[in-house]
Amino acid sequence: MRCGIIMPMTCDLQHPATRVAVRTLATGDHEWVVETLTKSWGSTSVVSRGKVHEAHHLPGLVAETAGIRAGLATYSAEDAQMEVVTLKAVPARMGAGTALLARLAEVGIDTMTAHGFGW
C-alpha cells in the first residue's frame, strides 16, 4: 500500500517489510523523550521564531516499527496555528519520519477545524 499525504494511523511505507504505527505520546514515554531530545539536540529546550519551547513538555507523537520506538515529533498548537518543533526518526529511510509528518498534517487540520477554519 502506498500512503498519501493524509494516511491511516498505521501504514506500509517505503520498505515492504516496514510497518510504521504512529501514536500520541504517553506518560511512560517521558524519559525516552528527554533522552531522545538531549541526544539529538543537546537539550530539551528548542528555540524557534524567537520563542523557547521546552520540547519535553509539548504534545507529541511516537512512530513505532514492530513495537520499537523509531521516531519522535513534538509540536506547538496555539489558536489556529501549529508548528512542528522537533522531528527525529531513527533509522533513516524506513518511513517513520514520513508517517509522523503525515499524522502531524492530520493534527494540524484538526487544530484548524477546531478554530472554525473548515476545509
N, C-alpha and C positions, 0 to 999 in steps of 0.2 A: 504494500500500500504506500502510495506517495502522499505526503502531507502537504496541505496548502497553508496559506497564511494563518488561518484560524483552524485549529485542529482539535481532535478529541484529547482528553487528558492523557491517554496512552496511545502511542503511535509508533509504527516501524519507521525508522529514519536511516538513510544512507546505507548502512550495512544490514543485509537481510537478517543477520543473527542478533542485531541490536534492537532491543525494545526499551524505550525510554518512557518512564512514568513520571509525571510532574504532580507534586502535591504542595499544599501550603505548609509553611514552617510549623513545627510543633514545639511544645515546651522542651521536649527531650533533645531537640536539635541545637539548643543554645550553645553548649560547649563546643560542638563541631563548628558552628557558625563563627564563633570567636576565633577558633583555631584557623579556619579557612581564610577569614578576612586578614588575620595577622600574618599568616604565611604569604598571602597573595599581595597585600598592600602595605605590610609593615605596621598596621594599626587597624583598629576598628572604626576610627574616625576618618571620614571621607569629606573632602571639600568640593563642592560643585556649585557653580554660579554664585560664589561668594558666601555660601551657606555651609556650615559644618553639620554633617549628618553623623550621628552615632549609628553606624550601619547595623550593628548587632541588635539594636532596638527597633529597627524598621520592619515592616511586614516583608515577607519574602516567600520564595518558592524553592523547592528542592527537586532536582532531577535525580532519578534513580534508574539504574540498569541492574536487573537481577537482584533487586533489593539492596544494592550498594549505592551509596550517595555518589553521584557523578557530576553534580553541578549545583550552584547556588546563585540566586538572583535576589537582590533586595531593591526595594523601590519606595518612593515617597509619593503619596497621593493626597493632594490638598485641593480643595474646591473642585474645579473641573480640570485640574492638571495632574499629570502623572509623570514621574521621572524615574528611569532606571538608574539606581545609584551604584550598584555593583553587579557584575556578571562574571562568573567563573565556571568553567567546565573542564573536567579532567577525567579521562584523557581527551585530547582534542580530536575533532573529526569523527566523533561517534554519535553525534546528534543531540547531546544534552543541551548545548547552548541554543541550538535551533528550537528545541522543544520548550525551553524556558522562555525564549523570546516570543514564541507563538502564544504561550499561555499568558505572558505579560500583555500581549496585544488584547487578549480577551478581557483581562483585568482592567485595562485602560478603557475599553468600550463600556464595561460595566460602570466604571467610575464616571464617564461622561454621561451615560444614560441616567445614573442616579442624580445627576445635577441638571437634568432637563435637556440635555443635548442628545436627541434621538437620532437614529440612523435611518 
